[in-house]
Amino acid sequence: MAEKYRLEDIRQEYLLKELTEEQADKDALGQFNKWLEEALISEIAEPTAMTLATATKNGTPSARIVLLKHADANGFQFYTNYDSRKGNELEQNPKAALLFFWPDLQRQVRIEGVVKKLNPSVSDHYFNSRPVGSRLGAIASPQSKIISGRKELEERLVQVKEEHTDKDIERPAYWGGYLLIPDYFEFWQGRENRLHDRITYILDGTGWVMNRLAP
Ligand SMILES: Cc1cc2nc3c(=O)[nH]c(=O)nc-3n(C[C@H](O)[C@H](O)[C@H](O)COP(=O)(O)O)c2cc1C
């Protein structure tokens, strides 16, 4: 790598904002919505992109980005192929973590919980709202499977298009939504001298309990 890219010299100052206990919403979802709205207003790239970490039954982890499609008191929704690697891992082990990194705001949000499949009618509703190309692509792609080459994928798409020339493009059973039901949140705000703010929320019997962690 070129000498000018000395990784050990790459560092950022975090001076933009703070997160105090007084500023933090008493409700974890309220706090998330506040930060998500600020990310949306800031027009940063991909504000709804989140890393989804899953693991096999024996704890081998894997992570990838998916898009948040809805968040409310019930949980965090995302859509994917149920037969994908993540889908298989969630089948074996429903515990998962989400991570948002909003670098322009010097913020990170960590969310942990249990994942379940969304009701088919909710998945249908979202699938039907997607552009035609995305719907056909979701049907055509055997996500996470080894394929012979790009050509195979393009041929599959042609075939799926042909099959749907005068037929509704319905959601295939292998594609749909998941809901992560959170029991833990951490809101990280970068601060001066690496003394970052870390406010956590843990669900106990009656509601969210807030704590501060050392950075
Ligand atoms: C910005 C971005 C958004 C993405 N959104 C999704 C998504 O919403 N759903 C999805 O299945 N894959 C999405 N992907 C692709 C996944 O990261 C991943 O490649 C794919 O889901 C297969 O993962 P798996 O083999 O671990 O199951 C996205 C990738 C990026 C970079």
Ligand as a Chemical Component Dictionary entry (heavy atoms), coordinates in Angstrom:
data_LIG
# 
_chem_comp.id                   LIG 
_chem_comp.type                 NON-POLYMER 
_chem_comp.pdbx_formal_charge   0 
_chem_comp.three_letter_code    LIG 
# 
loop_
_chem_comp_atom.comp_id 
_chem_comp_atom.atom_id 
_chem_comp_atom.alt_atom_id 
_chem_comp_atom.type_symbol 
_chem_comp_atom.charge 
_chem_comp_atom.model_Cartn_x 
_chem_comp_atom.model_Cartn_y 
_chem_comp_atom.model_Cartn_z 
_chem_comp_atom.pdbx_ordinal 
LIG C1  C1  C 0 -26.004 -0.812  1.657 1  
LIG C2  C2  C 0 -26.413 -2.270  1.580 2  
LIG C3  C3  C 0 -27.741 -2.621  1.789 3  
LIG C4  C4  C 0 -28.142 -3.946  1.741 4  
LIG N1  N1  N 0 -29.438 -4.268  2.044 5  
LIG C5  C5  C 0 -29.815 -5.570  2.059 6  
LIG C6  C6  C 0 -31.122 -5.929  2.497 7  
LIG O1  O1  O 0 -31.949 -5.097  2.908 8  
LIG N2  N2  N 0 -31.448 -7.247  2.465 9  
LIG C7  C7  C 0 -30.568 -8.212  2.069 10 
LIG O2  O2  O 0 -30.924 -9.383  2.052 11 
LIG N3  N3  N 0 -29.312 -7.899  1.693 12 
LIG C8  C8  C 0 -28.902 -6.614  1.675 13 
LIG N4  N4  N 0 -27.616 -6.277  1.327 14 
LIG C9  C9  C 0 -26.695 -7.379  0.936 15 
LIG C10 C10 C 0 -26.173 -8.089  2.188 16 
LIG O3  O3  O 0 -25.160 -7.300  2.802 17 
LIG C11 C11 C 0 -25.621 -9.500  1.894 18 
LIG O4  O4  O 0 -24.684 -9.463  0.850 19 
LIG C12 C12 C 0 -26.736 -10.471 1.523 20 
LIG O5  O5  O 0 -27.913 -10.268 2.273 21 
LIG C13 C13 C 0 -26.277 -11.916 1.713 22 
LIG O6  O6  O 0 -25.892 -12.109 3.058 23 
LIG P1  P1  P 0 -25.763 -13.578 3.701 24 
LIG O7  O7  O 0 -25.116 -14.461 2.655 25 
LIG O8  O8  O 0 -24.909 -13.417 4.905 26 
LIG O9  O9  O 0 -27.148 -14.053 4.038 27 
LIG C14 C14 C 0 -27.183 -4.962  1.408 28 
LIG C15 C15 C 0 -25.852 -4.605  1.207 29 
LIG C16 C16 C 0 -25.473 -3.284  1.304 30 
LIG C17 C17 C 0 -24.006 -2.944  1.142 31 
# 
loop_
_chem_comp_bond.comp_id 
_chem_comp_bond.atom_id_1 
_chem_comp_bond.atom_id_2 
_chem_comp_bond.value_order 
_chem_comp_bond.pdbx_ordinal 
LIG C1  C2  SING 1  
LIG C2  C3  SING 2  
LIG C2  C16 DOUB 3  
LIG C3  C4  DOUB 4  
LIG C4  N1  SING 5  
LIG C4  C14 SING 6  
LIG N1  C5  DOUB 7  
LIG C5  C6  SING 8  
LIG C5  C8  SING 9  
LIG C6  O1  DOUB 10 
LIG C6  N2  SING 11 
LIG N2  C7  SING 12 
LIG C7  O2  DOUB 13 
LIG C7  N3  SING 14 
LIG N3  C8  DOUB 15 
LIG C8  N4  SING 16 
LIG N4  C9  SING 17 
LIG N4  C14 SING 18 
LIG C9  C10 SING 19 
LIG C10 O3  SING 20 
LIG C10 C11 SING 21 
LIG C11 O4  SING 22 
LIG C11 C12 SING 23 
LIG C12 O5  SING 24 
LIG C12 C13 SING 25 
LIG C13 O6  SING 26 
LIG O6  P1  SING 27 
LIG P1  O7  DOUB 28 
LIG P1  O8  SING 29 
LIG P1  O9  SING 30 
LIG C14 C15 DOUB 31 
LIG C15 C16 SING 32 
LIG C16 C17 SING 33 
# 
